[in-house]
Amino acid sequence: MSAPTELTYIFADGDEGAKAFMNEIVNKFNETYPDITVTIEPGNGGAYSEFIKTKDSVGEFPDVMEMRDTAMYVRAGKLEPLSDDIVSLFRTTTAFDGKVYTAPFGGENTNGIIYNKTYFDENGWTEPTTYDEFVELCQKIADKGDMAPLVVGGQDIWHMGFWFHKAYNDQVLSKDPDFIKHCYEGTKDFSDDTIKATFEELQTIMQYAQDGWVSTPDAQITTFLVNDMAAMMYSGTHMFSQIAQADPEFEMGWFAVPSPDGKTRLVGGGGVGGLAISAEAAKDPDKKAAAEAFIKFFFQSDNYKVYCEKLSAIPSTVETPDLEVMDVFQEVIDANGTAYDLAPMWNGRVGENELPPDFRNFTYKTLIEVLQGTRDIDSACEELNKT
């Protein structure tokens, strides 16, 4: 930097832990770089997407920001592509036409099986290492008859996305990561055999869900697990703290369910959101250099460690900080490190693989009809094509 440089910075400040960390990191950065002053512009406590839109509309778009609606702002030409030396800090990033615009705060929320470890130990059961072993385990629990093998919160339609993505990842994405793009092009559609196989895999798994799963809200699934009504749930790492709060004595275990082909495919890696630099700020070489220095500082191991611990974030960086976290959380981090494939949820993709609005929920509603036997797979595929 040839002269003192000032940067404006905004982020979603609804979470108190995130807010405290952001203030701390900005103060630390300003002390470390006396020629740069980063100023946090406080949010309004409301919806962040509306706040950033308002800032933009009044000509106060920040220099550096937490970016969520990345696709929209990339299309509007508001963001600067990140340099290769920043992109190389991360295991995976999301690119738009080959350019990366966001430094991902953390890995995507990895789904896996959270289970009642005490119950497993009492019955001499170990974590399955193949898909077939997982189905066999579900059957053993069902045969024992003292609790449901799985708890599913199907009343909240989005909850169905956890298992749907798992099967879709196994059957569709494993064979064609650009399936949605090919649907837009007209070379594929939802009558594809891989989509039918997705529904079939879900029929196999969901026969082990608790009675009344379709009317169980997501908020109740913790109750099922800690009260010995279900042995396992399939969800993200956000559930660890909820389970610990519901019953501090509950001993939980975690494992990833491999795909039927034996490979472990997980939701993870850098998603579409993260720290971004405005295209306007990047026109000033000093501001651009300062913004890049701030992003690198944020993801330095000792700083990033504090962020990950405070927000229970799975590290997105190649150099993983040494975290002090719950054992199950460390297992998820380790699984991210060894997975065959790490990618966002099927509805978290951008560009040529972006889903049409509301298509996600329509798919989940159609899935429930198939699982309840009110619609067959062929007619479900037909409805998805129409929609």
N, C-alpha and C positions, 0 to 999 in steps of 0.2 A: 504494500500500500504506500502510495506516495504522499498521502495526506490523511489526517484524521477522518474516519469514515463512520457514518451513522446508518444503522439498519433498523427497520421496524419489523416486528415479529408478532404473529398471532397464532393461537392454538385453541383447541376446544377445551375450555376451562371448567367444564361441569364436574369433573372428578377432582376431589380435593387432593388426592395423592399425586395426580398428574400435575396439578397446579403448583403444588409445593416443589416438586422436582424441577419443573420448567423455570421457576423463579431462581432456584438454587443454581441450575446449570448456566443460566444467563449471567447471574452475578459472578460466578466462577470464571466464565469466559471473558467478561469485561475486565476482570482483574488480571487475567493471563495476557490479554491483548489490549494494552492501554491505548493503542491508536484506533481501536474499534469500539463503538458503543452500540450495543443491541438494546433496543427499547421494546419491552412487551406492551402491546396495546391491549388493554383488558377487554374480554368478551362481555356480552350482555347477559350471560347466564341462560340464554334461550337456545334455540336451535342453531348449531354452528354453521350449517349450510346457508341459512338465511343471513347470519351475521357477516359471513365472508362476501355474500352477494351484495349486501348493503354497502360494505366497505368499497367494493368494486364500483358500484353505481355512483358513489359520491367522490370518485377519484382518489380513494385512499387504499387501494390494493396494496397489501404489505410487500416488503422486499423478500422476506422469508416467511413461510407459513406451514402449518399442518394442512395438508391437502387430502380431501376425501373424495370429492366429485371430480377425480382426476381427468376422466375422459372429456367431460364438459369443458374444463378449462384448457386442456390441450387443444381441443377443437377450436376454442376461441382465441388461441394464440397467446394465452396469458402466461405460460410457463416456459422456462428455459431448460433445455435438455441438460442432464447432469454429466459432468466430465467422467472419463473412463476411470480415473483414479478414485472417484467416489463410488461409481458403480461396482468396481472390483472389491469393495469392502464387504459386499453382501453375497450370501450363498445363491439366492435367486432374486430377480427383480422383474417387474412387469414392463414390457416395452410396447411402445406405440410406433409402428412403422420403423422398428429398429432403434428407436430412441427411448431412453429411460428418463422420466421426469420426477420421480419420487424416491427418496431414501427410506425404505420401510422401517418404521419404528420397532416392529417385532414380527415374528413369524405368524402366519395365519393360525387361528385357534384350532389346534390339532384334536380331532375326534378319536376316541378310543373307548375300550370297555373299562369302566370303573366298577369294581366288584367288591363283594363282602368277603374280605380275606379270612376272617375267622370261620365263616361258613365253609369256605373252600378247604381250609386246613382241617376242620373237623371231619370232612368227608374224604380227605386224602386226595383232593383234586389239585392239579397243577395248571398253570396257564397254557392254553393250547398254542401250538406253534404253527399249525396249518388251518386253513379254512374248514376242512373236513373235521378236524379235531374240535373246532369251535362248535360246529353243528352237533357233533356227538356229545359234547359237554352240555349243551342246551337240552338235549334229549335225556341225559342222565338226571338233570335237575327236575325236568318235567316228570320223569318216572318216579322220582323220590316223592314228589307231590306236596312238599311242605311250603313251597313258595314258587312264584313265577320265575322262570329263567331270566326274563327281561322285563324291564319297565319302560314303557313308551308313553310320552305325553302328547298323544295325537290330537287332542282338542285344539291345541295351538298349531295351526297349519304349518308354520315355519319349522316346527320341531321335526316334522317328517323329513326335512331336508338332510338331517344327519345320516339316517340310514339310506335315503334315496341316493345321496352323493356317493356313499360307500359302494353301492351296487353299480351305479352308473360309471364310477371310476374303474371298478373291476371289469365291467363288460364293454363299455363304450370307449372311454378315454384311453384305456390300455391299448386299443386297436386303432383308434383314430382321434388324436387329441384335437383335431380341427373338425369334429363332427358337425358342430353348429354352423361353421363357415360353409361346409359342404351342403348343409340343408338350405342355406341362403342361396347358394349357387344352383341348387336343384339337382345336384348329383346324388344326394342322399335324402332320406326323409325318416319320419318316426315309425315307419313300418319295418325298419331295418331289424335284422335278426338280433343285433346287439341290444336294441331297446327291449325286444321281447325277452331276451336273456336277463336284462335288468329286472323286469317285473317278476320273472321266475325266481331269481335269487331272493328278491324281497318276500315272495310268497313263502319260500323255505324258512327265512329268518323270522318273519312276523308271526308264524304259527306259535312261536315261543313267547310272545308278548302277553302281558297280564290280561285277564278278562276286562272288558270295558276300556281298553287302551284308547279307543277313538274319542271317548268322553273324558279322558284324564288330562287336566291341564299340565303344562310343563312345570309350573310352580309346585306340583305335588310329587314329582318323581323322586326328589330327595327323601320325602317321607316314606315312600315304598322301600327305598334301599335301607335306610337306617332302622326301620321297624320290622325287618325280616319278612317283608311281603314280596320282595323280588331280590334276586341274587346279583343282577348285573344291570347297568344302564350304558347306553352308547351316547356319549356327549363330549363336549369340549372341556378344556382345563378350567374354565370359569366355574365348573361345578365343585372343584376341590374345596374351595373356601366355604361354599354353601353347605357341603356335607359336614365339614369340620365344625361349622357353627351349629348345625342342627344336632350333632352328637359328637362332642370332642373325643369320646371314647371309641367311636367307630373306627375299625381298622380297615382301610381301603387298599386295594391293589389296582394296578392298571396294566393293560396290555393292548397292543395293536392287533386287529384281526387281519391276517394276511389275505390277499386275493386268492381266488380258487386256483390261479396258476402258480401260487407259491411265493409271489413277490409281495413286498409290503409297500403299498401306496398310501400316502398320508396327505391330509390337508395340512399345508405348512408352507414354509418359505415366505418370501416377501410378497405381500399383496399389492393392490393398486394404490393404496394410500401411503402417506408418509411425509417427510420434510421436502419442501419444494422451494425453488427460487423463481421469482417473477421475471418474465422476459424483459420488463421495463427496467428493473434493477440491474439486470445483466448487461444492459447497454453501457453502463458505467463500469469500466474495468476494475476500479477500486472496490465498488460495491459487490461486484461478482466475486472477486478474490476474497472479500470479507465474508460473504455468504457461504462460500465453499469452505473457508476456514471454520466457520461455525458448525457446519454439518459434520465435518471431520472430527471436531472437538466433541460434539455430542456423542458420536459413536466410538470414541476412544474407550478402551476396555474398562478403565476404572470409573469413568463417568457413566457409561452404558450399563455397567453392572448395577448401579443404584437404580436406574430407570427400570430395568427388568425385574429387580427384586420388589420395588414398590408397586409395580403394576402387574406382577405375575405374567410378564411377557416372555415368550419363547424367543431367545436371541435370533436375530436375522443375519448377523454378521458371520463372516468366515472365521474370524478369530473369536471364539466363544468365551465370554467372561466367566470366571469361576463364581458361580452363584451359591448363595446360602438359601436353599429352598426345600420344600417338603420332598421326601424321597420319591413319591409318585410323580411329582413335577419334574424331578431330575430324570426319571425314566422316560418321560415324554421328550425331554430335550435330547437324551441319548438316542431315542428312536428316530427323531428328526435327523440326527447325524448319520444314521445308517440306512435310512429308508431308500428303497429303489427309486421312488418318485415322490417329490414334494410339490404340491401345486394348490392353487386356491380352489374353493368350492366351484361346482359347475356354473353357479349363477354369479360368480365373482370375477368372471373373465371379461376382457375388454376388446374393443376393435372388432375384428371379423368374427370373434366368437362370443360377442355380447348377446344376451338373451333379449327378446322383445319384452317391454314392460308387462308385468302381471303374468307372464307365461310360467314363471316359477310356481306361483301359487296354484295356477290351473293344473299344472302337472301333479302337484301334491294331492289336490282334490281328486283327480282322476286315479291316482295311485290308491287312495283310500277306497274308492269304489271297487277297484280290482281286488284289493285285500279283503274287502267285506263280501265279495262274491256277487255284487250287483252289476258288474260289468266284466266282460271277458277281455283278455289281453289284446286280441285283434281289434275290437271296437275301441279300446282305449287308444291304441296307436292311431286309428282313424281320426279320433277326436283331437289328438295332439297335432296331427297334420293339418286339420281344418283350422285350429286355433293359431 
